């Protein structure tokens, strides 16, 4: 008499799993060689951070005092801090005299 569990599609052992078809995977690795559709930012990071800071401050000026204005001003300060950190990291650093 045959065991009804032996014909199930679910592998019970590792060697059974190797015989199952790989659903959702390309066998010829075509998916791995496909190029990403990536676009580069039009502005450098420093300019994008400065623009973000200006926009956040302008929007905060239009709002009455409150939590939303406070949040926008905090984001503007965070943007300024990020711009300063980016400027420091991208600078050549201190130059040694010979």
DSSP file (Angstrom, degrees, kcal/mol; ACC not computed):
  #  RESIDUE AA STRUCTURE BP1 BP2  ACC     N-H-->O    O-->H-N    N-H-->O    O-->H-N    TCO  KAPPA ALPHA  PHI   PSI    X-CA   Y-CA   Z-CA
    1    1 A X              0   0    0      0, 0.0     2,-0.3     0, 0.0     0, 0.0   0.000 360.0 360.0 360.0 136.6    0.0    0.0    0.0
    2    2 A X        -     0   0    0      1,-0.1     2,-0.4     2,-0.0     3,-0.0  -0.595 360.0-117.5 -86.8 141.8    1.3    3.4   -1.0
    3    3 A X    >   -     0   0    0     -2,-0.3     3,-1.1     1,-0.1     4,-0.3  -0.657  16.2-146.8 -77.0 124.9    1.7    6.2    1.6
    4    4 A X  G >  S+     0   0    0     -2,-0.4     3,-0.7     1,-0.2    -1,-0.1   0.744  95.0  61.9 -67.2 -21.4   -0.6    9.1    0.6
    5    5 A X  G >  S+     0   0    0      1,-0.2     3,-1.3     2,-0.1    -1,-0.2   0.739  88.3  70.3 -75.4 -22.1    1.9   11.7    1.9
    6    6 A X  G <  S+     0   0    0     -3,-1.1    -1,-0.2     1,-0.3    -2,-0.2   0.704  96.3  52.3 -71.3 -18.2    4.6   10.6   -0.5
    7    7 A X  G <  S+     0   0    0     -3,-0.7    -1,-0.3    -4,-0.3    -2,-0.1   0.348  81.0 119.6 -98.2   6.3    2.8   12.2   -3.5
    8    8 A X    <   -     0   0    0     -3,-1.3     4,-0.1     1,-0.1    -3,-0.0  -0.421  67.5-131.6 -72.4 148.0    2.3   15.6   -1.9
    9    9 A X  S    S+     0   0    0     -2,-0.1     2,-0.5     2,-0.1    -1,-0.1   0.609  83.5  94.2 -75.4 -10.0    3.8   18.6   -3.7
   10   10 A X  S    S-     0   0    0      1,-0.1    -2,-0.1     2,-0.0     2,-0.1  -0.711  83.1-121.9 -84.0 125.5    5.3   19.9   -0.5
   11   11 A X        -     0   0    0     -2,-0.5     3,-0.1     1,-0.1    -2,-0.1  -0.420  25.2-174.3 -69.5 140.0    8.9   18.6   -0.1
   12   12 A X  S    S+     0   0    0     -2,-0.1     2,-0.3    -4,-0.1    -1,-0.1   0.586  70.8  35.6-105.8 -16.5    9.6   16.6    3.1
   13   13 A X  S  > S-     0   0    0      1,-0.1     4,-1.3     0, 0.0     3,-0.4  -0.904  84.3-112.9-133.1 161.5   13.3   16.2    2.6
   14   14 A X  H  > S+     0   0    0     -2,-0.3     4,-1.0     1,-0.2     3,-0.4   0.897 116.8  54.9 -62.0 -41.4   16.0   18.5    1.2
   15   15 A X  H  4 S+     0   0    0      1,-0.2     4,-0.4     2,-0.2    -1,-0.2   0.807 105.5  54.2 -65.9 -27.0   16.6   16.2   -1.8
   16   16 A X  H >> S+     0   0    0     -3,-0.4     3,-0.9     1,-0.2     4,-0.5   0.834 101.4  59.5 -71.7 -31.8   12.9   16.4   -2.6
   17   17 A X  H >< S+     0   0    0     -4,-1.3     3,-0.7    -3,-0.4    -1,-0.2   0.797  96.2  61.1 -68.4 -28.2   13.1   20.2   -2.7
   18   18 A X  T 3< S+     0   0    0     -4,-1.0    -1,-0.2     1,-0.2    -2,-0.2   0.716  99.9  56.1 -72.7 -18.6   15.7   20.2   -5.4
   19   19 A X  T <4 S+     0   0    0     -3,-0.9    -1,-0.2    -4,-0.4    -2,-0.2   0.643  86.5  96.1 -86.2 -15.7   13.3   18.5   -7.8
   20   20 A X  S << S-     0   0    0     -3,-0.7     2,-0.1    -4,-0.5   -10,-0.0  -0.467  84.5-105.7 -76.9 146.3   10.6   21.1   -7.6
   21   21 A X        -     0   0    0     -2,-0.1     2,-1.1     1,-0.1    -1,-0.1  -0.431  31.0-116.5 -68.8 146.3   10.4   23.8  -10.2
   22   22 A X    >   -     0   0    0      3,-0.1     3,-1.0    -2,-0.1     2,-0.4  -0.727  32.6-155.1 -85.3  98.9   11.6   27.2   -9.1
   23   23 A X  T 3  S+     0   0    0     -2,-1.1     3,-0.1     1,-0.2    -3,-0.0  -0.617  74.8  11.8 -79.2 129.2    8.4   29.3   -9.4
   24   24 A X  T 3  S+     0   0    0     -2,-0.4     2,-0.4     1,-0.2    -1,-0.2   0.421 103.8 105.6  88.1  -1.2    9.1   33.0   -9.8
   25   25 A X    <   -     0   0    0     -3,-1.0     2,-0.4     6,-0.0    -1,-0.2  -0.925  68.7-127.8-114.6 137.6   12.8   32.6  -10.6
   26   26 A X    >   -     0   0    0     -2,-0.4     3,-0.7     1,-0.1     6,-0.1  -0.668  10.0-152.8 -81.4 132.6   14.4   33.0  -14.0
   27   27 A X  T 3  S+     0   0    0     -2,-0.4    -1,-0.1     1,-0.2    -2,-0.0   0.788  94.1  48.7 -76.8 -26.6   16.6   30.1  -14.9
   28   28 A X  T 3  S-     0   0    0     -3,-0.0    -1,-0.2     0, 0.0    -2,-0.0   0.264 109.4-118.0 -98.2  12.8   18.8   32.0  -17.2
   29   29 A X    <>  +     0   0    0     -3,-0.7     4,-1.0     1,-0.1     3,-0.4   0.755  66.4 143.7  58.2  28.4   19.4   34.9  -14.7
   30   30 A X  H  >  +     0   0    0      1,-0.2     4,-0.6     2,-0.2     3,-0.4   0.849  69.0  55.7 -63.8 -33.4   17.8   37.4  -17.1
   31   31 A X  H  4 S+     0   0    0      1,-0.2     3,-0.3     2,-0.2    -1,-0.2   0.798 103.6  54.7 -70.1 -27.1   16.3   39.2  -14.1
   32   32 A X  H  4 S+     0   0    0     -3,-0.4    -1,-0.2     1,-0.2    -2,-0.2   0.746 108.3  47.6 -78.9 -23.1   19.7   39.7  -12.6
   33   33 A X  H  < S+     0   0    0     -4,-1.0    -1,-0.2    -3,-0.4     2,-0.2   0.495  82.7 114.8 -96.8  -3.4   21.2   41.3  -15.7
   34   34 A X     <  -     0   0    0     -4,-0.6     2,-0.2    -3,-0.3    -3,-0.0  -0.475  67.5-123.9 -69.5 134.0   18.3   43.8  -16.2
   35   35 A X        -     0   0    0     -2,-0.2     2,-0.2     1,-0.1    -1,-0.1  -0.506  22.5-113.2 -80.2 146.3   19.4   47.4  -15.7
   36   36 A X        -     0   0    0     -2,-0.2     2,-1.4     1,-0.1    -1,-0.1  -0.502  19.9-124.5 -74.8 145.5   17.6   49.6  -13.2
   37   37 A X        +     0   0    0     -2,-0.2     2,-0.4     2,-0.0    -1,-0.1  -0.727  52.1 162.5 -88.6  88.6   15.7   52.5  -14.6
   38   38 A X        -     0   0    0     -2,-1.4     2,-0.4     2,-0.0    -2,-0.0  -0.911  25.8-162.4-118.5 135.7   17.5   55.2  -12.5
   39   39 A X        -     0   0    0     -2,-0.4     2,-0.2     0, 0.0     3,-0.0  -0.912  19.8-127.0-113.4 144.3   17.6   58.9  -13.0
   40   40 A X        -     0   0    0     -2,-0.4     2,-0.0     1,-0.1    -2,-0.0  -0.621  33.9 -98.8 -85.6 146.7   20.2   61.2  -11.5
   41   41 A X        -     0   0    0     -2,-0.2    -1,-0.1     1,-0.1     4,-0.1  -0.378  24.8-139.9 -62.0 142.0   19.1   64.2   -9.4
   42   42 A X  S    S+     0   0    0      2,-0.1     2,-0.3    -3,-0.0    -1,-0.1   0.822  84.7  49.4 -75.2 -30.4   19.3   67.4  -11.5
   43   43 A X  S    S-     0   0    0      1,-0.1    -2,-0.1     2,-0.0     5,-0.0  -0.813  92.6-106.2-108.4 149.1   20.7   69.5   -8.7
   44   44 A X     >  -     0   0    0     -2,-0.3     4,-2.2     1,-0.1     5,-0.2  -0.257  36.7-106.2 -64.7 161.5   23.6   68.7   -6.4
   45   45 A X  H  > S+     0   0    0      1,-0.2     4,-2.7     2,-0.2     5,-0.2   0.894 118.4  55.9 -58.5 -43.2   22.8   67.7   -2.8
   46   46 A X  H  > S+     0   0    0      1,-0.2     4,-2.1     2,-0.2    -1,-0.2   0.910 110.2  45.0 -58.0 -44.1   23.9   71.0   -1.3
   47   47 A X  H  > S+     0   0    0      2,-0.2     4,-2.5     1,-0.2    -1,-0.2   0.880 112.0  51.9 -69.2 -37.9   21.5   72.9   -3.6
   48   48 A X  H  X S+     0   0    0     -4,-2.2     4,-2.3     2,-0.2    -2,-0.2   0.903 110.7  48.4 -65.1 -40.1   18.7   70.5   -2.9
   49   49 A X  H  X S+     0   0    0     -4,-2.7     4,-2.3     2,-0.2    -2,-0.2   0.910 112.4  48.5 -65.5 -41.7   19.2   70.9    0.9
   50   50 A X  H  X S+     0   0    0     -4,-2.1     4,-2.5    -5,-0.2    -2,-0.2   0.905 111.9  49.3 -64.7 -40.7   19.3   74.7    0.6
   51   51 A X  H  X S+     0   0    0     -4,-2.5     4,-2.6     2,-0.2    -2,-0.2   0.912 110.6  50.5 -63.9 -42.6   16.1   74.7   -1.5
   52   52 A X  H  X S+     0   0    0     -4,-2.3     4,-2.5     2,-0.2    -2,-0.2   0.919 111.1  49.0 -60.2 -44.3   14.4   72.5    1.0
   53   53 A X  H  X S+     0   0    0     -4,-2.3     4,-2.4     2,-0.2    -2,-0.2   0.921 111.6  48.3 -63.3 -45.1   15.4   74.8    3.8
   54   54 A X  H  X S+     0   0    0     -4,-2.5     4,-2.4     1,-0.2    -2,-0.2   0.925 113.3  47.7 -61.3 -44.6   14.2   77.9    2.0
   55   55 A X  H  X S+     0   0    0     -4,-2.6     4,-2.3     2,-0.2    -2,-0.2   0.892 111.7  50.0 -64.9 -39.9   10.8   76.3    1.2
   56   56 A X  H  X S+     0   0    0     -4,-2.5     4,-2.0     2,-0.2    -1,-0.2   0.912 112.7  46.5 -66.0 -42.0   10.3   75.1    4.7
   57   57 A X  H  X S+     0   0    0     -4,-2.4     4,-1.9     2,-0.2    -2,-0.2   0.904 112.3  50.6 -66.6 -40.6   11.1   78.5    6.2
   58   58 A X  H  X S+     0   0    0     -4,-2.4     4,-0.9     1,-0.2    -2,-0.2   0.903 112.1  47.0 -63.7 -41.0    8.8   80.2    3.6
   59   59 A X  H  < S+     0   0    0     -4,-2.3     4,-0.5     1,-0.2     3,-0.3   0.871 110.2  53.4 -67.9 -36.0    5.9   77.8    4.5
   60   60 A X  H >< S+     0   0    0     -4,-2.0     3,-0.9     1,-0.2    -2,-0.2   0.846 102.4  58.4 -68.2 -33.4    6.5   78.3    8.2
   61   61 A X  H 3< S+     0   0    0     -4,-1.9    -1,-0.2     1,-0.2    -2,-0.2   0.817 102.8  54.2 -64.8 -29.3    6.2   82.1    7.8
   62   62 A X  T 3< S+     0   0    0     -4,-0.9     2,-0.2    -3,-0.3    -1,-0.2   0.634  98.3  79.7 -79.4 -14.2    2.7   81.7    6.4
   63   63 A X  S <  S-     0   0    0     -3,-0.9     3,-0.1    -4,-0.5     2,-0.1  -0.637  81.6-117.0 -96.4 150.7    1.5   79.7    9.3
   64   64 A X        -     0   0    0     -2,-0.2     5,-0.4     1,-0.2     4,-0.1  -0.381  53.6 -73.0 -73.9 164.0    0.4   81.0   12.7
   65   65 A X  S    S+     0   0    0      4,-0.1     2,-0.3    -2,-0.1    -1,-0.2  -0.333  87.6  97.4 -58.7 135.2    2.3   79.9   15.8
   66   66 A X  S  > S-     0   0    0      1,-0.1     4,-2.3    -3,-0.1     5,-0.2  -0.980  86.3 -59.6 167.3-171.9    1.6   76.3   16.6
   67   67 A X  H  > S+     0   0    0     -2,-0.3     4,-2.4     1,-0.2     5,-0.2   0.863 125.5  53.2 -69.0 -35.8    2.9   72.8   16.3
   68   68 A X  H  > S+     0   0    0      2,-0.2     4,-2.1     1,-0.2    -1,-0.2   0.916 111.9  45.3 -67.0 -41.3    2.8   72.7   12.5
   69   69 A X  H  > S+     0   0    0     -5,-0.4     4,-2.5     2,-0.2     5,-0.2   0.918 112.5  51.5 -65.3 -43.4    5.0   75.9   12.2
   70   70 A X  H  X S+     0   0    0     -4,-2.3     4,-2.2     1,-0.2    -2,-0.2   0.904 109.4  50.8 -59.3 -42.3    7.3   74.5   14.9
   71   71 A X  H  X S+     0   0    0     -4,-2.4     4,-2.2     2,-0.2    -1,-0.2   0.907 110.4  48.7 -63.6 -42.9    7.7   71.3   12.9
   72   72 A X  H  X S+     0   0    0     -4,-2.1     4,-2.1     1,-0.2    -2,-0.2   0.899 111.5  49.3 -65.1 -40.3    8.5   73.1    9.7
   73   73 A X  H  X S+     0   0    0     -4,-2.5     4,-2.2     2,-0.2    -1,-0.2   0.874 110.0  51.7 -66.4 -35.7   11.1   75.3   11.5
   74   74 A X  H  X S+     0   0    0     -4,-2.2     4,-2.4     2,-0.2    -2,-0.2   0.905 109.4  50.1 -65.7 -40.7   12.6   72.2   13.0
   75   75 A X  H  X S+     0   0    0     -4,-2.2     4,-2.4     2,-0.2    -2,-0.2   0.880 108.9  52.5 -64.3 -37.3   12.8   70.6    9.5
   76   76 A X  H  X S+     0   0    0     -4,-2.1     4,-2.2     2,-0.2    -2,-0.2   0.915 110.2  47.5 -63.9 -42.7   14.5   73.8    8.2
   77   77 A X  H  X S+     0   0    0     -4,-2.2     4,-2.4     2,-0.2    -2,-0.2   0.896 111.1  51.5 -65.3 -39.1   17.1   73.6   11.0
   78   78 A X  H  X S+     0   0    0     -4,-2.4     4,-2.5     1,-0.2    -2,-0.2   0.894 108.9  51.2 -63.0 -39.5   17.6   69.9   10.2
   79   79 A X  H  X S+     0   0    0     -4,-2.4     4,-2.3     2,-0.2    -2,-0.2   0.896 109.9  49.2 -64.3 -40.4   18.2   70.8    6.6
   80   80 A X  H  X S+     0   0    0     -4,-2.2     4,-2.2     2,-0.2    -2,-0.2   0.905 111.6  49.0 -64.5 -41.4   20.7   73.4    7.5
   81   81 A X  H  X S+     0   0    0     -4,-2.4     4,-2.5     2,-0.2    -2,-0.2   0.911 111.4  49.5 -64.7 -41.5   22.5   71.0    9.7
   82   82 A X  H  X S+     0   0    0     -4,-2.5     4,-2.5     1,-0.2    -2,-0.2   0.896 110.4  50.6 -64.2 -39.8   22.5   68.4    7.0
   83   83 A X  H  X S+     0   0    0     -4,-2.3     4,-2.2     2,-0.2    -1,-0.2   0.899 111.3  48.5 -64.3 -40.5   23.9   70.9    4.5
   84   84 A X  H  X S+     0   0    0     -4,-2.2     4,-2.3     2,-0.2    -2,-0.2   0.913 112.2  48.0 -66.3 -42.6   26.7   71.9    6.9
   85   85 A X  H  X S+     0   0    0     -4,-2.5     4,-2.5     2,-0.2    -2,-0.2   0.912 112.3  49.5 -63.9 -42.5   27.6   68.2    7.5
   86   86 A X  H  X S+     0   0    0     -4,-2.5     4,-2.0     1,-0.2    -1,-0.2   0.894 110.6  50.8 -63.8 -39.3   27.6   67.5    3.8
   87   87 A X  H  X S+     0   0    0     -4,-2.2     4,-0.8     2,-0.2    -2,-0.2   0.912 112.2  46.7 -64.3 -42.6   29.8   70.6    3.2
   88   88 A X  H  < S+     0   0    0     -4,-2.3     3,-0.4     1,-0.2    -2,-0.2   0.899 113.7  47.9 -66.6 -40.1   32.3   69.4    5.8
   89   89 A X  H  < S+     0   0    0     -4,-2.5    -1,-0.2     1,-0.2    -2,-0.2   0.824 113.7  46.7 -71.5 -30.4   32.4   65.9    4.5
   90   90 A X  H  < S+     0   0    0     -4,-2.0    -1,-0.2    -5,-0.2    -2,-0.2   0.542  91.4 100.1 -90.0  -5.7   32.9   66.9    0.9
   91   91 A X  S  < S-     0   0    0     -4,-0.8     3,-0.1    -3,-0.4    -3,-0.0  -0.432  83.6-118.7 -76.3 155.7   35.6   69.5    1.7
   92   92 A X        -     0   0    0      1,-0.2    -1,-0.1    -2,-0.1     2,-0.1   0.655  51.9-130.3 -70.8 -12.9   39.2   68.4    1.1
   93   93 A X        -     0   0    0     -5,-0.1    -1,-0.2     2,-0.1     2,-0.1  -0.297  50.0 -21.1  91.9-178.9   40.0   68.9    4.8
   94   94 A X        -     0   0    0     -3,-0.1     2,-0.5    -2,-0.1     0, 0.0  -0.394  64.9-134.1 -67.2 138.4   42.8   70.8    6.5
   95   95 A X        -     0   0    0     -2,-0.1     2,-0.3     1,-0.0    -1,-0.1  -0.804  15.0-136.0 -95.3 130.4   45.8   71.4    4.2
   96   96 A X        -     0   0    0     -2,-0.5     2,-0.2     1,-0.0    -1,-0.0  -0.671  16.5-128.5 -86.5 138.0   49.2   70.7    5.7
   97   97 A X              0   0    0     -2,-0.3    -1,-0.0     1,-0.1     0, 0.0  -0.604 360.0 360.0 -84.4 145.8   52.0   73.2    5.0
   98   98 A X              0   0    0     -2,-0.2    -1,-0.1     0, 0.0    -2,-0.0   0.439 360.0 360.0 -96.1 360.0   55.3   71.9    3.7
